């Protein structure tokens, strides 16, 4: 196990470049096995999830190389094989292999995925979609068995709740299905557009990605003809924007798509952060005299649930009480007792609600990262605190943030990885 050791209190300045989107990458890699040619990705984040996904690919005789942000995947010799349960259980997004294997072979056997513990995240909407396409789904001993002996057929599917994972998984299964699939109440996240763009460039026929109705007309084969550049990670960008406002003396956050962050930057501006939003970068000046805000998480284009924890340390600088209402994962609160150890005035007075009040005396402590975004909030608070902060279970942070030690060091932070 690893830990992050942070010597806090240093002011940050300079530039940071955002990497490719984690939430795109973890769907694009499983999607690559739908191709009948080698596939190449650019701007791939150097995170643990990528390495775990490559282990899963290797178990199916799919070779890959990863260097300098470029990932080459060759699925031309793919075989059906049992997927390694250790890698599957280490990241929830491994469930995208359900859709891609179903689309490729007409069947899939996948151990129930793991990942961050942030409350119930059922896959019932994924299963509903697969069954509508003609598959039979059976769950037994923590494993999901999906078969479509008569092939997949296009269908009209209405999701009972907006789900990014179900939307992507149904797209993956439907690209080779016979006829047209109409997916209603679909999620609208930018990462879904990224997935659809990648598949369309290989010959898929997907229309409406980014809206709540997506139409997928099945095609017999997919062939990659160019490199797919992954979109910038809006969650990583939001994390650095909040960190820069909390502890920075002027930080330029580069390689961002500002339109993907409007709900987040609007809240920062509401607080009094004088953001300079440019074409593909955002400058964050030193921030003073901040006012408290109310945040309510919602599916895109609303305030992302993945950003409610990273913005929390910034809220401690506002003169008053800020309130976060978490509507997506109300149990996403495991960062609260850890932040309290650092001196953060944060409470969880009722289910799905978090309050943060002004905190002047951050101090170093030993804290544990329970999941990716909780870990990000602890890193930011540790950088703001006096003294030394140790963040254990650092693997969670490294799973989601590309080259985080290097990027923070270049901003003048004092942070290292150590063995725990």
C-alpha positions in Angstrom: 0.0 0.0 0.0 1.1 3.6 -0.7 0.6 6.9 1.1 0.9 10.5 0.1 3.1 12.7 2.3 2.2 16.4 2.1 4.1 19.3 3.7 1.3 21.8 3.6 1.0 25.6 3.6 2.9 26.4 0.4 1.2 28.7 -2.0 0.7 27.3 -5.5 1.4 29.0 -8.8 2.2 28.2 -12.4 0.5 26.0 -15.1 -1.1 22.6 -15.0 -2.2 20.6 -18.1 -5.2 18.4 -17.7 -5.0 14.8 -19.1 -7.5 12.7 -20.9 -10.9 11.9 -19.3 -10.8 8.9 -17.0 -14.5 8.3 -17.4 -14.1 8.2 -21.2 -11.0 6.1 -21.1 -12.5 3.3 -19.0 -15.3 2.9 -21.5 -13.2 3.4 -24.7 -10.7 0.6 -23.8 -13.5 -2.1 -23.5 -15.0 -0.6 -26.6 -11.8 -1.3 -28.6 -12.5 -5.0 -28.6 -15.5 -4.4 -30.9 -13.0 -3.4 -33.7 -11.6 -5.9 -36.2 -8.4 -3.8 -36.6 -5.8 -2.4 -34.2 -7.0 0.7 -32.4 -5.0 3.7 -31.2 -5.8 6.3 -28.6 -4.1 9.5 -27.7 -4.2 11.7 -24.5 -4.7 8.5 -22.4 -4.3 9.3 -18.7 -1.5 7.5 -16.9 -3.7 6.1 -14.1 -4.0 2.7 -12.4 -7.4 2.0 -14.1 -5.7 1.9 -17.5 -3.2 -0.8 -16.3 -6.0 -2.9 -14.8 -8.0 -2.7 -18.0 -4.9 -3.8 -19.9 -4.6 -6.9 -17.6 -8.2 -7.7 -18.5 -7.5 -7.3 -22.2 -4.4 -9.5 -21.9 -6.5 -12.4 -20.5 -8.4 -12.3 -23.8 -5.3 -12.4 -25.9 -5.7 -8.7 -26.8 -2.2 -7.1 -26.9 -1.6 -3.5 -25.9 1.2 -1.0 -25.6 1.1 2.2 -23.6 3.7 5.0 -23.7 3.7 8.7 -23.5 -0.1 9.0 -23.5 -0.5 6.8 -26.5 -2.3 3.4 -26.1 -2.4 0.9 -28.9 -4.8 -2.1 -28.6 -4.8 -5.0 -31.0 -8.0 -7.1 -30.7 -7.5 -9.0 -34.0 -6.5 -12.3 -32.2 -9.1 -12.0 -29.4 -10.4 -15.1 -27.8 -13.2 -15.8 -25.3 -11.7 -16.4 -21.9 -12.4 -16.0 -18.2 -11.6 -12.5 -17.1 -9.3 -12.0 -14.1 -11.5 -11.3 -11.1 -8.9 -9.4 -9.2 -8.6 -6.7 -12.0 -12.4 -6.7 -12.4 -13.1 -6.2 -8.7 -10.6 -3.3 -8.6 -12.5 -1.0 -10.8 -16.2 -0.6 -11.3 -15.9 0.4 -15.0 -14.9 -3.1 -15.9 -18.7 -3.6 -16.3 -18.3 -2.1 -19.8 -16.9 -5.5 -20.9 -20.5 -6.8 -20.5 -21.7 -4.6 -23.3 -18.6 -5.0 -25.5 -18.3 -8.7 -25.1 -22.0 -9.1 -25.8 -21.6 -7.0 -28.9 -18.6 -8.9 -30.1 -19.5 -12.5 -29.2 -23.2 -12.5 -28.4 -22.4 -13.5 -24.8 -20.4 -12.3 -21.8 -19.4 -13.6 -18.3 -18.2 -10.9 -16.0 -17.5 -11.0 -12.2 -19.6 -8.4 -10.5 -17.5 -5.2 -10.7 -15.8 -3.5 -7.7 -14.5 0.1 -7.5 -15.2 2.9 -5.2 -17.6 2.4 -2.3 -19.8 5.4 -2.5 -23.2 3.7 -1.8 -25.5 1.5 -3.9 -24.9 1.6 -7.7 -27.1 -1.2 -9.1 -26.7 -2.4 -12.6 -30.4 -3.1 -13.1 -30.7 -0.5 -15.9 -27.8 -2.2 -17.8 -29.5 -5.6 -17.5 -32.8 -4.1 -18.6 -31.1 -2.8 -21.7 -29.4 -6.1 -22.5 -32.7 -8.0 -22.1 -34.5 -5.6 -24.3 -32.0 -6.3 -27.0 -32.8 -10.0 -26.7 -30.2 -11.3 -24.2 -30.8 -13.5 -21.3 -29.1 -12.4 -18.0 -28.4 -14.6 -15.0 -26.6 -13.6 -11.8 -25.0 -16.3 -9.7 -22.2 -16.3 -7.1 -21.2 -12.7 -7.8 -21.0 -13.3 -11.5 -23.2 -12.1 -14.3 -23.9 -14.4 -17.2 -25.3 -12.8 -20.4 -26.2 -14.8 -23.5 -27.9 -13.9 -26.8 -28.2 -17.2 -28.6 -30.5 -15.8 -31.3 -28.4 -12.6 -31.8 -29.2 -9.1 -30.6 -32.1 -7.2 -32.1 -32.6 -3.4 -32.0 -35.3 -2.3 -29.5 -36.8 0.8 -27.9 -35.4 1.1 -24.4 -36.4 3.7 -21.8 -34.1 4.0 -18.8 -36.0 4.3 -15.5 -33.2 6.6 -14.2 -30.5 8.5 -16.0 -27.3 6.3 -15.9 -24.0 7.0 -17.6 -22.9 3.4 -17.2 -26.1 1.9 -18.6 -26.2 4.4 -21.5 -22.6 3.4 -22.5 -23.1 -0.3 -22.0 -26.3 -0.4 -24.1 -24.5 1.6 -26.9 -21.6 -1.0 -26.8 -24.1 -3.9 -27.1 -26.2 -2.3 -29.7 -23.6 -1.3 -32.3 -23.6 -4.8 -33.8 -27.3 -5.5 -33.1 -29.6 -6.1 -36.0 -31.8 -3.1 -36.7 -32.2 0.2 -34.8 -32.1 0.7 -31.1 -33.7 3.8 -29.6 -32.4 4.6 -26.1 -34.6 7.2 -24.3 -33.8 9.0 -21.1 -30.2 8.5 -21.9 -27.4 10.2 -20.0 -25.9 13.3 -21.7 -22.4 13.4 -20.3 -19.5 14.5 -22.6 -17.9 11.1 -22.1 -20.8 9.5 -23.9 -20.3 11.8 -26.9 -16.6 10.8 -26.8 -17.5 7.1 -26.9 -20.0 7.6 -29.8 -17.4 9.7 -31.7 -14.9 6.9 -31.4 -17.4 4.2 -32.6 -18.8 6.3 -35.4 -15.3 7.0 -36.7 -14.9 3.2 -37.0 -18.2 2.9 -39.0 -20.9 2.7 -36.3 -24.1 4.6 -36.8 -24.9 6.4 -33.5 -27.0 9.6 -33.6 -28.1 11.8 -30.7 -25.2 11.3 -28.2 -25.3 14.3 -25.9 -29.1 14.4 -25.9 -31.6 12.2 -24.0 -32.5 10.2 -27.1 -29.8 8.1 -28.8 -30.4 6.1 -32.0 -28.0 3.2 -32.8 -28.3 1.4 -36.1 -26.4 -1.9 -36.0 -23.5 -2.4 -38.4 -21.7 -5.7 -39.2 -18.2 -4.6 -38.5 -16.0 -1.8 -37.1 -12.6 -0.8 -38.4 -10.3 1.9 -37.0 -8.7 4.2 -39.5 -7.3 7.0 -37.3 -6.1 7.8 -33.8 -8.8 8.8 -31.3 -7.8 11.7 -29.0 -9.6 11.4 -25.7 -11.4 14.5 -24.4 -9.9 16.4 -21.4 -11.0 15.2 -18.0 -13.5 17.7 -16.6 -13.3 16.2 -13.1 -9.5 16.5 -13.0 -9.9 20.1 -14.3 -12.5 21.0 -11.7 -10.3 19.5 -9.0 -7.3 21.8 -10.0 -9.6 24.8 -10.4 -10.9 24.4 -6.8 -7.3 23.8 -5.5 -6.0 26.8 -7.3 -8.7 29.0 -5.9 -8.1 27.6 -2.4 -4.3 27.7 -2.2 -3.1 29.5 -5.4 -1.5 32.8 -6.1 -2.3 32.5 -9.8 -2.7 29.2 -11.7 -3.4 28.5 -15.3 -5.4 25.3 -15.9 -4.7 24.2 -19.5 -6.4 21.7 -21.9 -9.9 22.1 -20.7 -13.3 22.3 -22.6 -15.0 25.2 -20.6 -18.4 24.2 -21.8 -18.1 20.9 -19.9 -17.5 22.8 -16.7 -20.1 25.5 -16.8 -22.2 24.3 -13.8 -19.0 24.0 -11.8 -17.3 27.3 -12.8 -20.6 29.1 -12.3 -20.6 28.1 -8.6 -16.9 29.2 -8.3 -17.8 32.6 -9.8 -20.9 32.8 -7.5 -18.4 32.4 -4.5 -16.4 35.3 -5.8 -13.5 33.6 -7.6 -12.6 35.9 -10.5 -12.1 33.1 -13.1 -10.7 34.1 -16.6 -12.3 31.6 -18.9 -10.5 31.3 -22.2 -10.9 29.1 -25.3 -9.2 26.0 -23.9 -7.8 27.1 -20.6 -9.0 28.9 -17.4 -6.9 31.2 -15.3 -7.5 31.2 -11.5 -6.2 34.3 -9.7 -5.6 34.5 -6.0 -9.0 34.4 -4.4 -10.2 36.4 -1.4 -13.4 37.5 0.3 -15.4 34.4 -0.8 -19.1 34.0 0.0 -20.8 30.7 0.9 -22.9 28.8 -1.8 -25.5 26.1 -2.1 -24.6 23.1 -4.4 -27.0 20.4 -5.6 -25.5 17.6 -7.6 -27.3 16.4 -10.7 -26.7 14.5 -14.0 -24.9 16.5 -16.7 -25.2 19.4 -17.4 -25.8 19.8 -13.7 -23.1 20.0 -11.0 -21.2 16.7 -11.2 -21.3 14.4 -8.1 -17.6 13.7 -8.7 -16.8 17.4 -8.0 -18.7 17.9 -4.7 -15.8 16.4 -2.7 -13.0 18.2 -4.5 -14.7 21.6 -4.1 -15.2 21.1 -0.3 -11.9 22.4 1.0 -12.5 25.7 -1.0 -15.8 26.1 0.7 -14.0 26.4 4.1 -12.7 29.8 3.0 -16.1 31.3 2.5 -17.5 33.6 5.2 -20.5 31.5 6.3 -22.1 28.1 5.8 -22.2 26.3 2.5 -24.6 23.5 1.9 -24.1 20.5 -0.5 -27.1 18.4 -1.4 -26.0 15.1 -2.9 -28.8 13.7 -5.1 -26.8 11.1 -7.0 -24.9 9.2 -4.3 -26.3 10.4 -0.9 -23.9 8.0 0.9 -20.9 9.8 -0.6 -19.7 11.0 2.8 -16.7 9.0 3.7 -14.4 12.0 3.3 -16.2 13.9 6.2 -14.6 12.2 9.2 -11.2 12.4 7.5 -11.5 16.1 6.8 -12.6 16.7 10.4 -9.2 15.3 11.5 -7.6 18.0 9.5 -9.6 20.7 11.2 -12.3 21.2 8.6 -15.7 22.3 10.0 -17.9 19.8 8.0 -21.0 17.9 9.0 -23.5 15.5 7.6 -26.6 16.7 9.4 -29.1 14.6 7.4 -29.1 12.0 4.6 -27.8 13.5 1.4 -26.8 16.8 2.9 -23.4 18.2 3.9 -22.6 21.5 5.5 -19.3 23.3 5.4 -18.4 26.4 7.5 -15.4 28.6 7.6 -12.3 26.9 9.0 -9.2 28.8 9.9 -7.0 26.2 11.6 -6.2 23.4 9.2 -3.5 21.2 10.7 -1.7 18.1 9.4 -2.9 14.6 10.4 -2.9 11.0 9.2 -6.1 10.4 7.1 -7.3 7.7 4.7 -8.7 8.0 1.2 -11.8 5.9 1.0 -12.2 6.5 -2.8 -10.9 8.6 -5.6 -12.7 11.9 -5.1 -12.6 11.7 -1.3 -8.9 11.3 -1.7 -8.7 14.4 -3.9 -10.4 16.5 -1.2 -7.9 15.2 1.4 -5.0 16.1 -0.9 -6.3 19.7 -1.3 -7.0 20.1 2.4 -3.5 18.7 3.2 -1.9 21.3 0.9 -3.9 24.0 2.7 -3.0 22.7 6.2 -0.1 23.6 8.4 2.3 20.7 9.1 2.5 17.3 7.5 -0.5 15.3 6.3 -0.3 11.6 5.3 -3.0 10.3 3.0 -3.1 6.5 3.2 -4.8 4.2 0.6 -3.2 6.5 -2.0 -4.0 4.0 -4.7 -7.5 5.5 -4.8 -6.1 8.9 -5.7 -3.6 7.4 -8.2 -6.5 5.5 -9.9 -8.1 8.7 -11.0 -5.5 11.5 -11.3 -2.9 11.5 -14.1 0.7 12.3 -12.9 -0.7 14.0 -9.8 2.6 14.1 -8.0 4.5 15.7 -10.9 1.7 18.2 -11.6 1.4 19.4 -8.0 5.2 19.6 -7.6 5.4 21.8 -10.7 2.8 24.1 -9.0 5.2 24.4 -6.0 3.5 21.8 -3.8 5.6 19.6 -1.5 4.1 16.1 -2.0 5.7 12.6 -2.3 4.6 9.0 -2.6 5.8 6.7 0.1 5.3 3.0 1.1 2.8 2.7 3.9 
